[in-house]
Amino acid sequence: MKRGGGSSEDAAGAERPEPWEVALKLLAMRALTTQELGQRLARRGYTAEQIAAVVAKLTASRYLDDAEYARAWARARAHRRSVGPARLARELRARGIAEGEITGALDEAYGDRDARQVAEAAVGRKLPALQGLAPEVARRRLAAYLSRQGFSTEIVLALCWKHFPHGEERIPDD
């Protein structure tokens, strides 16, 4: 009597799951873009034809929708994480979302709030870390932070000068 695992015959006889089943399991774990799903299936050894067939079936069934994925991603990142439009666009491009869908997602994410309001929320979270620094240093760090978050130069400059208007003032301790 064998214990603790199967033989090599069991592994050779085991059938590989259908790509449709694998794709559904992947999508059950989290939403994926068409590109991400295709890459994951390819890593599991499925052919391009199998992947294309599964993607077409999932898209027709509305289990896979890059436009909806882009809208949900942009809404969540813009409002919960205070990420700017440029960074969101980069993130969506990296996930294989088409430019037209990116534009629509950004319009929807910033439709009721403009990018400056989102940037103000980001500044509110960053200001406590800048307390006690020289205004020039704090202004420079805030500008770098907002730029990394993907806000435009005009918004970055306006907020930096709003919160650190004079070179000799310090941020008041609350």
Residue frames relative to the residue before (quaternion, step in Angstrom):
aa qw qx qy qz dx dy dz
M 1.0000 0.0000 0.0000 0.0000 0.00 0.00 0.00
K 0.2687 -0.7760 0.5559 0.1287 3.54 -0.74 1.12
R 0.1085 -0.7846 0.6077 0.0578 3.53 -1.11 0.73
G 0.8078 0.3729 -0.2208 0.3994 3.51 -1.34 0.35
G 0.8407 -0.1371 0.0488 0.5215 3.60 0.92 0.55
G 0.5491 -0.6232 0.4570 0.3182 3.50 -1.30 0.27
S 0.5502 -0.5896 0.4677 0.3620 3.53 -1.30 0.14
S 0.6718 -0.4794 0.3647 0.4312 3.51 -1.31 0.08
E 0.5712 0.5824 -0.3845 0.4320 3.58 1.17 -0.43
D 0.6194 0.5422 -0.3428 0.4526 3.59 1.07 -0.74
A 0.6669 0.5052 -0.3022 0.4568 3.59 0.93 -0.90
A 0.6720 0.4902 -0.3011 0.4663 3.59 0.97 -0.82
G 0.7032 0.4713 -0.2647 0.4619 3.57 1.03 -0.75
A 0.5523 0.6189 -0.3998 0.3901 3.58 1.18 -0.40
E 0.3394 -0.7465 0.5383 0.1944 3.53 -0.91 0.93
R 0.4801 -0.6396 0.5193 0.3011 3.50 -1.16 0.71
P 0.5011 -0.6625 0.4529 0.3238 3.60 -0.93 0.83
E 0.6011 -0.5572 0.4350 0.3727 3.52 -1.22 0.52
P 0.5744 -0.6082 0.4098 0.3636 3.61 -1.02 0.67
W 0.5802 0.5805 -0.3688 0.4363 3.59 1.13 -0.63
E 0.6699 0.4981 -0.2942 0.4654 3.60 0.91 -0.92
V 0.6487 0.5117 -0.3104 0.4701 3.56 0.97 -0.89
A 0.6571 0.5170 -0.3091 0.4532 3.57 0.92 -0.91
L 0.6572 0.5030 -0.3170 0.4632 3.59 0.92 -0.82
K 0.6414 0.5110 -0.3268 0.4698 3.59 1.00 -0.76
L 0.6454 0.5152 -0.3203 0.4641 3.58 0.99 -0.81
L 0.6937 0.4655 -0.2751 0.4757 3.58 0.94 -0.88
A 0.5943 0.5549 -0.3670 0.4520 3.60 1.16 -0.44
M 0.6372 0.5296 -0.3290 0.4531 3.59 1.13 -0.62
R 0.7544 -0.2236 0.1611 0.5957 3.58 0.98 -0.89
A 0.6052 -0.5499 0.4268 0.3862 3.53 -1.26 0.44
L 0.0857 -0.7813 0.6180 0.0206 3.54 -1.09 0.82
T 0.4515 -0.6269 0.5456 0.3248 3.54 -1.26 0.38
T 0.6873 -0.4538 0.3607 0.4377 3.54 -1.30 0.19
Q 0.6591 0.5127 -0.3058 0.4574 3.58 0.94 -0.91
E 0.6670 0.5043 -0.3061 0.4550 3.60 0.86 -0.93
L 0.6603 0.4971 -0.3103 0.4697 3.59 0.92 -0.87
G 0.6462 0.5242 -0.3169 0.4552 3.58 0.94 -0.85
Q 0.6544 0.5097 -0.3098 0.4648 3.59 0.97 -0.84
R 0.6716 0.4985 -0.3036 0.4564 3.58 0.93 -0.85
L 0.6546 0.4864 -0.3176 0.4837 3.57 1.00 -0.73
A 0.6328 0.5294 -0.3325 0.4569 3.60 1.00 -0.77
R 0.6408 0.5217 -0.3274 0.4582 3.61 1.00 -0.75
R 0.6735 0.4734 -0.2889 0.4887 3.56 1.18 -0.53
G 0.6153 -0.6233 0.3128 0.3675 3.56 1.30 0.20
Y 0.4527 0.6724 -0.4754 0.3420 3.60 1.15 0.28
T 0.5198 -0.6565 0.4552 0.3026 3.56 -1.09 0.71
A 0.6624 -0.5056 0.3787 0.4026 3.54 -1.29 0.36
E 0.6360 0.5305 -0.3284 0.4541 3.60 1.05 -0.73
Q 0.6482 0.5078 -0.3142 0.4725 3.58 0.98 -0.86
I 0.6556 0.5164 -0.3051 0.4587 3.56 0.95 -0.91
A 0.6592 0.5107 -0.3116 0.4555 3.58 0.90 -0.93
A 0.6521 0.5156 -0.3157 0.4575 3.59 0.99 -0.83
V 0.6657 0.4958 -0.2995 0.4705 3.58 0.94 -0.88
V 0.6464 0.5141 -0.3173 0.4660 3.59 0.95 -0.89
A 0.6525 0.5093 -0.3194 0.4614 3.61 0.92 -0.84
K 0.6688 0.4935 -0.2968 0.4701 3.59 0.94 -0.88
L 0.6669 0.4954 -0.3018 0.4677 3.60 0.96 -0.83
T 0.6412 0.5131 -0.3190 0.4731 3.57 1.04 -0.76
A 0.6552 0.5011 -0.3071 0.4747 3.60 0.95 -0.85
S 0.6960 0.4541 -0.2614 0.4910 3.60 1.09 -0.72
R 0.4098 -0.7369 0.4291 0.3240 3.59 1.38 -0.10
Y 0.3875 0.6832 -0.5114 0.3487 3.60 1.11 0.66
L 0.7529 0.2503 -0.1236 0.5960 3.54 1.23 -0.57
D 0.1700 0.7796 -0.5745 0.1825 3.56 -0.50 1.23
D 0.2956 -0.7968 0.5033 0.1564 3.57 -0.19 1.30
A 0.6308 0.5360 -0.3467 0.4411 3.61 0.99 -0.72
E 0.6730 0.4757 -0.2939 0.4841 3.59 0.92 -0.86
Y 0.6077 0.5432 -0.3436 0.4665 3.57 1.05 -0.76
A 0.6708 0.5034 -0.2971 0.4564 3.59 0.88 -0.95
R 0.6549 0.5067 -0.3186 0.4613 3.59 0.95 -0.83
A 0.6761 0.4870 -0.2972 0.4663 3.59 0.88 -0.91
W 0.6458 0.5201 -0.3162 0.4608 3.59 0.95 -0.87
A 0.6829 0.4929 -0.2881 0.4557 3.57 0.86 -0.97
R 0.6409 0.5200 -0.3289 0.4590 3.61 0.94 -0.84
A 0.6907 0.4899 -0.2851 0.4490 3.56 0.81 -1.00
R 0.7098 0.4583 -0.2718 0.4606 3.58 0.82 -0.95
A 0.6614 0.5133 -0.3197 0.4438 3.61 0.95 -0.79
H 0.7820 0.3736 -0.1914 0.4608 3.58 0.83 -0.92
R 0.7343 0.4019 -0.2535 0.4848 3.60 0.92 -0.74
R 0.7893 0.3145 -0.1474 0.5063 3.56 0.98 -0.81
S 0.3316 -0.7739 0.4748 0.2563 3.59 1.31 -0.12
V 0.2699 0.7541 -0.5356 0.2676 3.52 0.77 1.13
G 0.4510 -0.7174 0.4744 0.2386 3.56 -0.98 0.86
P 0.7042 -0.4994 0.3159 0.3935 3.55 -1.27 0.38
A 0.6508 0.5217 -0.3385 0.4356 3.62 0.92 -0.79
R 0.6713 0.4835 -0.3039 0.4725 3.59 0.94 -0.83
L 0.6289 0.5278 -0.3398 0.4587 3.60 0.98 -0.78
A 0.6437 0.5200 -0.3230 0.4593 3.58 0.95 -0.86
R 0.6427 0.5157 -0.3222 0.4660 3.63 0.96 -0.84
E 0.6659 0.5102 -0.3032 0.4520 3.58 0.90 -0.93
L 0.6782 0.4856 -0.2932 0.4672 3.59 0.93 -0.86
R 0.6154 0.5306 -0.3445 0.4702 3.61 1.04 -0.74
A 0.6527 0.5229 -0.3101 0.4521 3.58 0.97 -0.86
R 0.6902 0.4496 -0.2716 0.4977 3.59 1.18 -0.49
G 0.5876 -0.6355 0.3425 0.3655 3.57 1.27 0.19
I 0.4097 0.7019 -0.4845 0.3238 3.59 1.16 0.44
A 0.4914 -0.6741 0.4777 0.2756 3.58 -1.00 0.89
E 0.6532 -0.5614 0.3552 0.3633 3.57 -1.16 0.68
G 0.6473 0.5256 -0.3263 0.4452 3.60 0.94 -0.81
E 0.6681 0.4834 -0.2936 0.4834 3.56 1.00 -0.81
I 0.6050 0.5439 -0.3513 0.4634 3.60 1.11 -0.67
T 0.6506 0.5198 -0.3138 0.4562 3.57 0.90 -0.92
G 0.6691 0.4983 -0.2968 0.4647 3.57 0.91 -0.88
A 0.6567 0.5121 -0.3074 0.4604 3.57 0.99 -0.83
L 0.6641 0.4933 -0.3072 0.4704 3.58 0.97 -0.81
D 0.6213 0.5353 -0.3394 0.4607 3.59 1.01 -0.78
E 0.6836 0.4779 -0.2846 0.4726 3.57 0.94 -0.87
A 0.6662 0.5205 -0.3087 0.4358 3.59 0.91 -0.89
Y 0.7782 0.2949 -0.1595 0.5311 3.56 1.01 -0.78
G 0.3405 0.7820 -0.4693 0.2288 3.58 1.24 0.25
D 0.7837 0.3072 -0.1744 0.5110 3.58 0.78 -0.97
R 0.7378 0.2408 -0.1706 0.6071 3.60 1.25 -0.32
D 0.3275 -0.7346 0.5418 0.2442 3.56 -0.86 0.77
A 0.6988 -0.4910 0.3253 0.4059 3.55 -1.28 0.38
R 0.6096 0.5589 -0.3643 0.4281 3.61 1.07 -0.60
Q 0.6372 0.5167 -0.3312 0.4662 3.61 1.01 -0.74
V 0.6380 0.5092 -0.3204 0.4807 3.56 1.01 -0.80
A 0.6479 0.5123 -0.3115 0.4698 3.58 1.00 -0.83
E 0.6131 0.5432 -0.3448 0.4585 3.61 1.03 -0.73
A 0.6375 0.5132 -0.3278 0.4719 3.59 1.00 -0.78
A 0.6423 0.5144 -0.3169 0.4716 3.58 1.01 -0.78
V 0.6324 0.5240 -0.3244 0.4692 3.58 1.01 -0.81
G 0.6321 0.5585 -0.3257 0.4272 3.57 0.96 -0.85
R 0.6817 0.4638 -0.2819 0.4906 3.56 1.08 -0.71
K 0.6966 0.4936 -0.2695 0.4454 3.59 1.08 -0.68
L 0.5735 0.6539 -0.3725 0.3238 3.61 1.03 -0.74
P 0.6381 0.5293 -0.3695 0.4196 3.68 0.82 -0.71
A 0.6567 0.5102 -0.3121 0.4594 3.59 1.05 -0.67
L 0.6900 0.4815 -0.2734 0.4662 3.58 1.21 -0.41
Q 0.4499 0.7009 -0.4545 0.3160 3.59 1.24 -0.12
G 0.7919 0.3107 -0.2506 0.4622 3.52 -1.08 0.83
L 0.5912 0.5598 -0.3756 0.4428 3.59 1.24 -0.14
A 0.5915 -0.5254 0.4564 0.4072 3.53 -1.24 0.38
P 0.6006 -0.6096 0.3699 0.3617 3.61 -0.94 0.82
E 0.6361 0.5279 -0.3457 0.4441 3.60 0.98 -0.74
V 0.6614 0.4961 -0.2988 0.4766 3.56 0.99 -0.87
A 0.6588 0.5105 -0.3057 0.4604 3.57 0.91 -0.95
R 0.6453 0.5206 -0.3156 0.4615 3.59 0.97 -0.87
R 0.6615 0.5079 -0.3009 0.4625 3.57 0.95 -0.91
R 0.6783 0.4865 -0.2930 0.4663 3.60 0.92 -0.87
L 0.6353 0.5142 -0.3265 0.4748 3.56 1.04 -0.76
A 0.6440 0.5197 -0.3220 0.4599 3.59 0.96 -0.83
A 0.6556 0.5030 -0.3146 0.4671 3.59 0.93 -0.84
Y 0.6422 0.5303 -0.3136 0.4562 3.57 0.98 -0.87
L 0.6975 0.4666 -0.2792 0.4668 3.58 0.79 -1.00
S 0.6211 0.5294 -0.3437 0.4646 3.60 1.05 -0.67
R 0.6545 0.5026 -0.3096 0.4724 3.60 0.95 -0.85
Q 0.6564 0.5129 -0.3054 0.4613 3.56 1.10 -0.68
G 0.5639 -0.6622 0.3522 0.3456 3.60 1.27 -0.11
F 0.4510 0.6757 -0.4712 0.3436 3.59 1.13 0.51
S 0.5915 -0.5968 0.4127 0.3517 3.56 -1.17 0.64
T 0.6588 -0.5264 0.3784 0.3818 3.54 -1.26 0.51
E 0.6586 0.5128 -0.3298 0.4410 3.61 0.91 -0.80
I 0.6465 0.4943 -0.3198 0.4852 3.61 1.02 -0.72
V 0.6320 0.5373 -0.3263 0.4533 3.58 0.96 -0.88
L 0.6935 0.4757 -0.2841 0.4605 3.60 0.79 -1.00
A 0.6543 0.5214 -0.3212 0.4437 3.58 0.90 -0.90
L 0.7064 0.4572 -0.2765 0.4643 3.60 0.87 -0.89
C 0.6206 0.5366 -0.3485 0.4533 3.58 1.03 -0.69
W 0.7084 0.4340 -0.2708 0.4864 3.59 0.89 -0.87
K 0.5835 0.5665 -0.3764 0.4437 3.59 1.14 -0.50
H 0.7683 0.3800 -0.1933 0.4775 3.56 0.83 -0.99
F 0.7732 0.1827 -0.1057 0.5981 3.61 1.21 -0.43
P 0.0044 -0.8780 0.4786 0.0018 3.60 0.59 1.13
H 0.8033 0.2211 -0.1064 0.5427 3.61 1.00 -0.69
G 0.5692 -0.6446 0.4132 0.2996 3.52 -1.08 0.77
E 0.7524 0.4106 -0.2419 0.4547 3.59 1.02 -0.62
E 0.5794 0.5888 -0.3900 0.4069 3.63 1.19 -0.11
R 0.2687 -0.7199 0.6130 0.1834 3.53 -1.25 0.51
I 0.5729 -0.5609 0.4568 0.3854 3.55 -1.25 0.41
P 0.4248 -0.7072 0.4902 0.2813 3.62 -0.77 0.92
D 0.4134 -0.6788 0.5464 0.2641 3.55 -1.08 0.75
D 0.2633 -0.7779 0.5520 0.1445 3.56 -0.87 0.97
